[in-house]
Every structure is written in structure tokens, then in C-alpha cells.
Amino acid sequence: MPFDASEYGRHIPADVYDDAFAHLDPTSAVERLVELADGGPVCEFGVGTGRLALPLQERGLTVAGVEGSPVMAARLREKPGGERIEVAVGDFAVTRVPGEFALVLLAFNTIFALPDQAAQVACFRNAVAHLRPGGRFVVEAWVPDLAAFRAGAALRPVQVAQDAVMLEAALLHPAEQRMITTKVRLTGTGVDLLPANHRYAWPAELDLMAQLAGMAREHRWEDWAARPFTDGSRDHVSVYRRPMTA
């Protein structure tokens, strides 16, 4: 399957992306990441327009990022403080940012934007290449729930508010663990479409990718508040750690 790291930004304008996800409160994620980074520098894969990177920088951390979309990266640079975040534009499975980091972050299901298992394994290895000994790789992702699909399709509400409604339509291709989705955002000013493809993976598969890259899982929580991960959890925050010695 061909993969173009800039595709997301071409299909979703950066200002529309910011408006569509403005309802997501980054506070608990930032608090947890500050704790995990322990004062060290952070590199975010799929840094986007800075939803997490900018508040992390405001907390005193040095932040860098890799972003596939030049449009998203440009939007980040336009924001206050964005010019101080070093961003390498490219495929975060392979693109390097100079330096050594205490924490590499891959949030908001972005691991699933990579097109296949090989690219996802390469991403874990790229994370290790950025980490100093003992550094952490943090992945936030949803847990596949195939029961939600009927005849290979699903439609679900994402946001319901007085001024905006967002729905997600999805088609499932389980033989390839692939999902084609489009979020439909309805507001008083019009309709926005936010398309995205996913190569989904279960938490245990991500654990194996980490092992192949030389890391071990340190934590798995249901959310950024560190609530326990259970049979009913639909999302997870997984923390993998590079050994102190090779």
C-alpha cells in the first residue's frame, strides 16, 4: 500500500483540524507526560499543530517533533512559541530529529496512520533511535472493537454540542487490519470532512513491536489519568522503556 506522509494535511486544512479537536482537553496528558519526561527533552512523532507540544514547552520542557504534513508544521510555527519547536517534516517511521530524548511521544492513535505492520515496527525502532538509555516511548491508541461493526461498516458520534456535531463513518477490512474512516463535522457555517486511514493493531501486537525494537513495557493505563487497563477499556496509554544499557 503506497504511503504519503503529507497526505493527511492535504485533505484536512490545519485550521479545520484545530477547530474540530478544540474540545479535547490536553491537561491530563500534559501532566502525565511531564512526569514521565522527568525534566528531559521530548520528541513528538506526528506533532501536528502542537496540541500537546506547545503546552509541554510551556511547562519548561525542550520539545521537538516529526510531522508528515508541511501544512500542519507551518500552522505550528505560526502559533506563539511554535517557532522554538524544531520540526523535521517527513515520515515519522524513519525521519530523525537531531539529539537524544528522554521521551518520544506518539499520541491520538497516530501509530495507526502508518500503512502496515512493517512501517509500525520501523516506527518503534525509530523511537529507540531517538531515546537516550532509560528513555520512554509513549503510545496513545484505541483498542480495536470489531463488534461495533455491522456488515463491515460503522457510524458513531464523536462530538455532540450545541454548536457542532461530529460523526465518524468507517469501513472495515479485517483481513489487513485496515479501516477507512471519514469524520463528518457539522456546524452552523457548513460541513467539513476529515478523512483518515488506519492500520489498527491490538495492544499485545504493539508490545511485540516494542520487544522487536529492544524495549519493554513499563505501564499500560486506560487513559492519561492512569486508571487501570481492563477488559472493558476502549483506549490505552502504553509506556515502553529503553534499557539503561544495551
Buried (B, 14 or more C-beta within 10 A) or exposed (E): EEBEBBBBBEBBBBEBBBBBBEEEEBEEBBBBBBEBBEEBBBBBBBBBBBBBBBBBBEBEBBBBBBBBBBBBBBBBBEBEBBEEBBBBBBBBBBBEBEEEBBBBBBBBBBBBBBBBBEBBBBBBBBBBEBBBEEBBBBBBBBBBEEEEBEEEEBEEEBBEEEEBBBBBBBBBEEEEBBBBBBBBBBBEEEEBEBBBBBBBBEBEBBBBBBEEBBBEBBBBBBBBEBEEBEEEBEBBBBBBBBEEEE
